[in-house]
Amino acid sequence: MKFYIKTFGCQMNVNESEIMTGVLEKEGFEWTENPQEADFIILNSCAVREKAEHKLYGAIGHYEKLKKKREDLVIAVGGCVAEKEKKNILNRFHGVNFVFGTRNYMDIKNLYDKAKKDKRFADFSDNFDKITAELPKHPYSKHHGWINIIYGCNKYCTYCIVPYTRHFEKSRPIEDILKEVKYYNDNNYREITFLGQNVDSYGKDFGDKKPKLDILIREASKFKSIKRIWFLTSYPTDITDKLIEEVANNSKAAKNFHLPVQAGSNNILKKMNRRYTREFYIDLIEKIKNTVPKVTISGDIIVGFPGETDEDFMDTVDLVKKIRYERLNIAEYSPREGTISAKYYEDDIPKRIKNKRFQYLMNIQKQINHEENEKYLDKIVTVIQENKTKSGAYLGRTINNKVVIFESDESLIGKFVKIKINKISAGPLYGEIVSKENDRVFNKTESYI
Ligand code: SAM
């Protein structure tokens, strides 16, 4: 039996696909990268924007055609669109055998067995309690592991579908997460990323209601093989002083906060139900920058939210210039059925204006990236080497999330290398290796970051 998984959207989906892959392999299924030869096709979907949802529908239509040649092919749709649309998917796409939810993906083998026996069905059981470190998984990377530490979202931003597709926040027990960290450690992984919609809310649903991401990072950093610990995505009002200090003082904690602001105008923030003001956000970033040397900030922004005036947009531009993000995901507002903004606010910003604002902001961000990257020219930086890029060169990331491209070879994947930067762009930095882990001079080669 061969299976193929197509994953859309965020890193949480990637992690859940890794677990489905592990579960199916343990049951004797074989993973294939070729859907043509698969007996079972799983689509793990994303509903954040309309575009992502349409991509899913295009893919279902494509795979349904394979059924004409292979009647016994089983097609399943999971993830956020499945949660949003439920049985509608079965009604619209007759080739789909079953749809399943964001909290029963670990049951994928049983669901497959049921599909072989029964009629077409939808199953959205909440099996949160089955999410443990004991679940089999097949990490797609050999040196970096994703770990979902908190599921769901309680924030109800008016534009966002996530609270409806991923339900209320629930944190995994700390001991169980540390078992998963141990798994990666014992398999010689060097980097892990703690994931959550609001990763810094981790533990707020436990008895004492206190966020505990700082404790988790501290405990995870005790594992010898794990050299870097990342976390995303953070919510501005959940960041604590303790977390900022842990990141500043723990040499394994990545010096990067992914902290979406979504808008720079207080009017729009209020309409979005973001629970802070631009002044609060700017002060928070200042505190982080003053406490964590060479920290970088990345973020998300939505342009063209209902009612966004030119003045509101210029407030966002002004904020972006103040914060000087290392990376910025800019999205044009996309009304999502079922959300508060789709219900109560008219999508009144024309597509042309949304796109103009998108381009304007993107150009400003590129300029900021270029200027910030100039600081790295001729400096030596330390990265952990990742996989080959399409160009044949290798990629690595510094501890503050700067992407560096350099010539290397496969033997150094997952290893520390020091790179002298000799070229910059608005995107990655470019350079050449000056020393590598285990070289005698490695520890003596001074590094800017
Ligand atoms: N929990 C995070 C937050 O909002 O702080 C991330 C949620 S979402 C999975 C990732 C990003 O998608 C958001 O930060 C937002 O910028 C974008 N997004 C969410 N809903 C959107 C919508 N309706 N239209 C456009 N972009 C949207």
Residues whose N, C-alpha, C, O or C-beta is under 5 A from the ligand:
A	BS01	SAM	V48 Y159 C160 Q197 N198 T233 S234 P260 D300 I301 I302 A331 E332 Y333 S334 P335 R336
